[in-house]
Amino acid sequence: MKTLDQQLQEFRAQRGLAMPLSGMLVWALIGVLSFVLTPYQQVMAVFIGTGSIVYLAMAVSRLTGENISFKKKAERNFFETLFLSGVGMAFLVYAVTIPFFLENYLALPFAVAVQTGLMWLVYGVIVGAPVAMVHAIVRTAACTAAYVLAPPESFWLQPLIVVGCYAFSIPLLERRWRLEVAKQAATSTTQTPVLKAA
């Protein structure tokens, strides 16, 4: 069995690009479609679109070399399980989102934008990427301010904020990954083999 340090190195060596790219694409589509859809269709676009991000990420991951898939618990890295717990935590927040949405449908994109951004705090801590934590905090603050100041504009303004957060996060996350891979490669080539006594 691998040590936690080895599992952490493996998790940090994963590119982590497919999920944010998919989130950015879906939120951009939700924002653009908001100008032509009816309110009912806008609501369905948020639910269906955000619910499909993980499946889109599985497809995108084939292009980014990540190959995301559902793994059995025994095959999963401990830190993958930890991140999935963060994703699960974000989905549990639907317990707040749904009643809020039932009271005012304009709250839906705001609530979903905030709750789905929460997982980036956990991811940022695991991979040592402050940009992921900043993403979650800026996204939450900006989405909250936008909803308080302009609730009728939620279906295009909330997606715009989320896409903007991804636009600054993705290049920095990609840079983090490249530096991590280079660091691990340098470490593995500079380690000298340990000779065992006969």
N, C-alpha and C positions, 0 to 999 in steps of 0.2 A: 504494500500500500504506500502511496506517495505521501510525503510529509505536507503539512499545511503550507510551508514555504514553497515547495515545488508546485503545489496546486495554485498558489497565488501567482507565481511566475507564469504558469501556463495561462491563467485567466488574463493576466495583464498583457500577455503576448497576443491575445486575440484582438483583431482589428477594431471591432465595435462600431463599424460604420453602417451596416445594413439597417439596424433599427432606427437610428436618427435620420438616415436618408429616407426611409419609408415614412416615418412620422412627418417629415418635411413635405414630402410629395402629397400625402393624404390631406394634411392641413391646408396646403396650397389649393388643392382641388376643392375642399370644402369652402374656402374663402371665395374662390372664383365662381363656384356654382351658386353661392348665396345671392348673387345679383339676378339670377334667372329662375330660381326655385320658389315655390310657394312656402309659407311657413311650415306646413306639415312636411314637405319634402326636405326643407332645411334641417329639421329635427332628425328625420330618417338618415340624412347624409352624415350628420354628426355621429349618430349611434353606429351606423353600418361602417362608415369610414374609419373611425377610431377603433372599432372592433376588429377591423381587418388589417391593422398595421402590422401585427406580429406575423400574419400569413404573407403579407407582401414582403416583409423583412426576410422570411424564409426563401422567397424567390430571389430577392435582390442579393442575398448572401451567396448565392451561386456565382454571381458576377464579381463580388468583392473577395471571394476566396474564403469566406467564413463558414459556409455550409451549416447554418443554424438549423437545428431539428429538435423535435421533442425526444429527449433521452430518458431512459429508465433511471430511477434514482441511483441505482448501483453504478451506472456508467457516467454519472454526472460529477463534475468537479465540485468540491464543497462551495467554492465561490460562485459558481453558476447557480447552485441552490440558494445561496444567500441573495443573489441578485433577483432570482425568480420570486423569492419571498418579498422583496421590495416591490416587484411588479404586482404580486398578489395583494399587498397592502394597498397599493394605489387603486386596484379594482374594488377592494372592500369599501372604498370611499363612495362608491355608487349608492351606499346606504344613505348618504347625505345628498348626493347629486339628484337622485330620482325624486324625492319629496320636494326639493328646491325647484326642480324643473316642472313638477306638477302644479306648483303655485304660480310659476312664471316661466314660460317656455324660453324667454330671452336669456334666462340664466344658464341654459344648458351648455352652450359653447364655453362660457366662462368657467363653469364648474368642471367640465371635462378637461379643459386646457390646464387647469391648475392640478387636478388630481393625477392626470397622466404625466405631469412633469415631476411629481414627487419622487419617482423611481430614480431620477438622475442624481439625487443626493446620495443614495446608497451606492450607485455605480461609481460616482466620483470618489467616494471614500475607498472603495475596494481597489480601484485602479490607480489611485493617487493622482486624480485629475481634477484640480480645483475648478477648471472650466465647467465641468459637469455640475458641480455644486452651484457655481455662479449662474449657470443656465437655469437651474431649478428656482433659485431665489429671485432672479430678475424676471423670469417668466411669471412667477406667482405675484410679485409686486406689480408688474405692468398689467397683467390681466385683471387684477383686482381694481387698480386705478381706472382702467378702461371701462370696466363694468359699472363702477360707481359713477363715473362721469358721463358715460354714453351707452346706457343699456340697450337702446334700440338698434345700435350699430354692432351688436355682439356677433352676429353671424359672419361678418367680414372682418371686424376689428380684432377679435380674439385670434382667428387664424393668422392674420397678419403679424401679430405679436409673436405667436409660436414659431412661425416661419422665420421671422427676424432673429429669434433666439437660436434657432438651428443654424442660421446662416453664419453667426459668429462662432458657434460651438463646433460645428463639423470640421472646419479646417484645423482648429486647435486640437481636437480629438485625434485627427489623422496624424498631426505632428507628434502628439504624445505617443501614438502607436509606433511610428517610425523610430523615435528615440528609444523606446522600450526594446524594440527588436534589435537595434544596433547595440544597445547596452548589454542585452543578453548574449548576443553574438560575441562581443568583446570579452565578456566574462568567461564564456565557454572556451575561447581560444587561449586565454591567458592562464587558465587553471593548469597547474602541473599535476600529472598523475601521481597518486600516492602509491609507493612501492610497499608491498606487503612482505613481511619477513617469511622466509620459507620454513 
